[in-house]
Amino acid sequence: MSDSERQRLLPSPAPSESPLDLKHPPSVLYELKHIAGKSLPLVLGFLLESGIGLSSVAIAGRLGAVQLGVVGQGYMIQVVTGSIITLAATSTQVTLSSPLFTSPDHEKEEVGIILQRSLILANLGAIPIYVLWWFITPVMKWLGQPESLAEGLAPFLKVMILGQPGELFPFLLDREDTMAPPTILVGLLLPFHIAICYYLTLHTTLGIVGAALSIAITFWAFAILLVIWIRNSRASVCWGGWSRSSLDGWSQFVKIWMPAIVMWATEWWAFEIVALFAGRLGEVPVAAQAGLSSLDGALSTIAYAISLCCSARLGNLMGYGPSSIPRLKSVVRATLILEIGVTLSVATILLASRGKLGLLFTDDRETRELISNVLIPMAAYQLFDGLQGVGAGILRSTGRQDLGSLIRQSPPLSFSLPFAYFLAFYLSWGLVGLWTAQVVALAFVSGAELLIYFFPMKWEKEVGRAEERGEESM
């Protein structure tokens, strides 16, 4: 886009009209209140959205331990293969569009162009995933999984292909000034989803296919409602219609998007490998892991929501130039305090209620007891997940997803899977050993990412790089 094409038709908004309140002096306390206030609706929205999968697993569990394992594993496969494409594209869009939204040198419609680019590339990137889902049965058999699990996953994931594109529409709302509407929409849809899932799964012959169909219906209902809301809200200022410019700048997008996929994949695929290891332990560990992974998937959204607000805040501030640098440092410190406080609270609740949580998923006593035991390392996992969320937020806002992917491919982290196998099978710790190894791995990741902050970061350079990314993306 040339300078003449980017020239504003209207004068830049006055500071009082800014979506960011910059009248207050830089303060950790102010930023703590700001991020907490902005992240609360996003946390609630993500928890409610996770409730779609969690409720589906819980309802399927009433059919039996095998059905619990199939739906839990199927939903986890959908997350660790399909959703990482969506989340990585969201991460890339936040990196590229947040500074543009506040920059006086760019039009709001440029955010919409990046959205279009995200939608196109995310849909293209999902095609190989759909092929994997279609042929999941021979893959799972080759991996030594139980026959009932391998056969049951095929119809479940084939139906999930219909719903996956519906996950791609919330992109435009991943800025800190428009995070409440999706929460309201998901809050309205969750009871609807539970009702249709309960009916299709337990009161028709569809069984676990009914659970998948209800998820697909809910995804698309959410997407349609979001489009309606965007067309009738202030978010529409970012949408200038479909533009041929969305077909340009793919190399800049992919350069950030691919490392972001690696960041998500290395962590979440570790969970899927744990689930595969659990399959070698027997049907009870498979069922327990299905419930635990669904619960952790919901809880992990809390740390992610706070991290995403941190990224959006940092990105928006960098759009204002070097004058925002003192406030950038306050944002990072405030996010660190908030993540520690929230994840410690979550861990405490898990430990206090671990004797009862198994009842959410099954009536089988042996499965409930195993869930109770694994909740101990799972509680520790929540704390380190919060700490790595701070580092990931910094990397996301500064476009350094490549550094995050390198951390997750480092030798210490690669050692975590053999370590998990050793604890589970050689020391006979079983599922507890698998989760303990993941805690150790995440502790390394969080420590490595936080070193980026504790070793002084050159924010002046990062502000300049944010402007360069905006120019290249257009």
Sequence and secondary structure as in RCSB ss.txt:
>XXXX:A:sequence
MSDSERQRLLPSPAPSESPLDLKHPPSVLYELKHIAGKSLPLVLGFLLESGIGLSSVAIAGRLGAVQLGVVGQGY
MIQVVTGSIITLAATSTQVTLSSPLFTSPDHEKEEVGIILQRSLILANLGAIPIYVLWWFITPVMKWLGQPESLA
EGLAPFLKVMILGQPGELFPFLLDREDTMAPPTILVGLLLPFHIAICYYLTLHTTLGIVGAALSIAITFWAFAIL
LVIWIRNSRASVCWGGWSRSSLDGWSQFVKIWMPAIVMWATEWWAFEIVALFAGRLGEVPVAAQAGLSSLDGALS
TIAYAISLCCSARLGNLMGYGPSSIPRLKSVVRATLILEIGVTLSVATILLASRGKLGLLFTDDRETRELISNVL
IPMAAYQLFDGLQGVGAGILRSTGRQDLGSLIRQSPPLSFSLPFAYFLAFYLSWGLVGLWTAQVVALAFVSGAEL
LIYFFPMKWEKEVGRAEERGEESM
>XXXX:A:secstr
  HHHH  SS    GGGSSS  SS   HHHHHHHHHHHHHHHHHHHHHHHHHHHHHHHHHGGG HHHHHHHHHHH
HHIIIIIIHHHHHHHHHHHHHHHHHHH TTS THHHHHHHHHHHHHHHHHHHHHHHHHHTHHHHHHHTT  HHHH
HHHHHHHHHHHHHGGGGGGGGGG STTS HHHHHHHHHHHHHHHHHHHHHHHSSTTTHHHHHHHHHHHHHHHHHH
HHHHHHTSGGGGG     GGGGS HHHHHHHHHHHHHHHHHHHHHHHHHHHHHHTT HHHHHHHHHHHHHHHHHH
HHHHHHHHHHHHHHHHHHTT GGGHHHHHHHHHHHHHHHHHHHHHHHHHHHHTHHHHGGGT S HHHHHHHHHHH
HHHHHHHHHHHHHHHHHHHHHHTT HHHHHHHHTSHHHHTHHHHHHIIIIIS  THHHHHHHHHHHHHHHHHHHH
HHHHS   HHHHHHHHHHHHHHH 
